[in-house]
C-alpha cells in the first residue's frame, strides 16, 4: 500500500512560538475551502487535538514515537488520514526536542522524517529582525534529513518590521509562507496543565478557532502551503487497523476472580446485576464531559474491535452508568477543577463504587485515579480506593518506562509499557498493596493500585502499543 496524502508538519524553535494557533488556523482555513483535513499532534498532548477536531470536524489524533514506537507512526498517521485531502501535523516543543536523554526520539523532527513530510517553521519574530535569518538557517541545516521548507512569521509588529524580516530571510533560502500580526482574539486561556480544553469552553473555543482561521487566511499563502504539502514523499505500508491489531495480539489469560488486594465490599453496596447485550457484546462505559477530556481515539476503537459496545457518559451530569455496563474506563482530565460538582453527584459515585466492588474491570488513568479516591482536597469522591488526593505546587511531567507489577484486568505482571505523567496532584499513599506499575525513571518506584478488577494509576498509556490490553479488558468484562 502506498500512502500519498498531502501533508505538512508545523514546528517551531521552542514552545510558545504559536504552533497551535498556526496549525489550528491552517486546519480550519483549509477545511473552509472544502478540503477533508486530517488533524494530528506530535506527542502525548490531549488538549490541542480538541481544538484540531473543532477546526476540521474530524477526530484529533496523536503521533507519539515514545509511547507507540517509531514503527507505528506511519500506520497510525495513515489510519487517521484515510480518505483525506490534506493532513496537518502540529509539532511538540521545539523542532528537535524529544524525550529527555533519548536523542531525537519522540521529537517533531523524528516524526517529520518518519512521515517524509515537509516542515514549516513558526517563528516568534516579536523581538528580532535580521537575527531571524540566523535562527532559521540553524534549524534548516541542523539535520539534512529534516526538510524545513518554509517559515511563518508570528507576532509581527508592523509593516516595517515585516519588511525587515523578509529581507533578512531572502538570504536564508527558506521562503516566507506567512506573516501574522499580533492578535489578542486568538489567545486561548490556560491554567495549571496548559490550555483550557474545548469541552469546557465550547462556544468561546469556536470563536477562537474562527479567529485563528481568519488570521491565517489573511496572513498565509494557502496555495503555496498546499503545493508544499502535495510534494511530500510517498510512504509504503498498511494503515493501522484496530481489528487487525486485536486479532494479532496475544490471547489474554483468563482473569482470576480477584486480582491484587481485594477490598471488602460494604454491605450497603450489593453487587448490581449487569445484563448481557445482544450478540455477546459488553458495554464499556467511558467517562467524558468537561471533567474527563483526555483520551486517545484508538482506545475506543480497540475496545470496539475486541467486542465491546463503547458508551460515553458524563460524570458531571449523568446520575447512573449506562445501561448494561460491564466495564468502566476513566481517563485523564481535570476532576480537581470540578471536584465540588463531581462530589455533588452522589448517585453516580455510588454506582461507580458498586460496579468496582462487584469485581467489574475498571481502568483509571490520572483523573480516573483521583475520581476513585476517597476525596480530592476534602471533597468526597467514589471511595473505591483508600487514598486521599490533593493539589500540589509541584508539576510531575515526563515519559516513563513501566512494567506491570501485579496481574490486573489490563495486563499480566511483567508486561512492559511506556507511559506519560502530567499532573499537579498527589495521592496518599502513592501505591497499594498490589501496585499497578514499577517505574524505572526518574527514580525507581512503584505506583498505582490493583484491587479486584480495578487498575488505577497516574500513568497515561497508549493502547495501540499493546492491543492485548483492550482484548484482556473486554475478556474480563465477559467473565466478571
C-alpha positions, 0 to 999 in steps of 0.5 A: 500500500502506498500512502500519498496524502498531502501533508505538512508538519508545523514546528517551531524553535521552542514552545510558545512560538504559536504552533497551535494557533498556526496549525489550528488556523491552517486546519480550519482555513483549509477545511473552509475551502472544502478540503477533508483535513486530517488533524494530528499532534506530535506527542502525548498532548490531549488538549490541542487535538480538541481544538484540531477536531473543532477546526476540521470536524474530524477526530484529533489524533496523536503521533507519539514515537515514545509511547507507540514506537517509531514503527507505528507512526506511519500506520497510525498517521495513515489510519487517521488520514484515510480518505483525506485531502490534506493532513496537518501535523502540529509539532511538540516543543521545539523542532528537535526536542524529544524525550529527555536523554533519548536523542531525537526520539519522540521529537517533531523532527523524528516524526517529520522524517518518519512521515517524509513530510515537509516542515514549516517553521513558526517563528516568534519574530516579536523581538528580532529582525535580521537575527531571524535569518540566523535562527532559521538557517540553524534549524534548516541545516541542523539535520539534512534529513529534516526538510524545513521548507518554509517559515511563518512569521508570528507576532509581527509588529508592523509593516516595517518590521515585516519588511525587515524580516523578509529581507533578512530571510531572502538570504536564508533560502527558506521562503516566507509562507506567512506573516501574522500580526499580533492578535489578542482574539486568538489567545486561548486561556490556560491554567495549571496543565496548559490550555483550557480544553474545548469541552469546557469552553465550547462556544468561546473555543469556536470563536477562537478557532474562527479567529485563528482561521481568519488570521491565517487566511489573511496572513498565509499563502494557502496555495503555496502551503498546499503545493508544499504539502502535495510534494511530500514523499510517498510512504509504503505500508498498511494503515493501522487497523484496530481489528487487525491489531486485536486479532494479532495480539496475544490471547489474554489469560483468563482473569482470576476472580480477584486480582491484587488486594481485594477490598471488602465490599460494604454491605450497603453496596450489593453487587448490581446485576449487569445484563448481557447485550445482544450478540455477546457484546459488553458495554464499556462505559467511558467517562467524558464531559468537561471533567474527563477530556483526555483520551486517545481515539484508538482506545475506543476503537480497540475496545470496539474491535475486541467486542465491546459496545463503547458508551460515553457518559458524563460524570458531571451530569449523568446520575447512573452508568449506562445501561448494561455496563460491564466495564468502566474506563476513566481517563485523564482530565481535570476532576480537581477543577470540578471536584465540588460538582463531581462530589455533588453527584452522589448517585453516580459515585455510588454506582461507580463504587458498586460496579468496582466492588462487584469485581467489574474491570475498571481502568483509571488513568490520572483523573480516573485515579483521583475520581476513585479516591476517597476525596480530592482536597476534602471533597468526597469522591467514589471511595473505591480506593483508600487514598486521599488526593490533593493539589500540589505546587509541584508539576510531575511531567515526563515519559516513563518506562513501566512494567506491570507489577501485579496481574490486573484486568489490563495486563499480566505482571511483567508486561512492559509499557511506556507511559506519560505523567502530567499532573499537579496532584498527589495521592496518599499513599502513592501505591497499594498493596498490589501496585499497578506499575514499577517505574524505572525513571526518574527514580525507581518506584512503584505506583498505582493500585490493583484491587479486584478488577480495578487498575488505577494509576497516574500513568497515561498509556497508549493502547495501540502499543499493546492491543492485548490490553483492550482484548484482556479488558473486554475478556474480563468484562465477559467473565466478571 
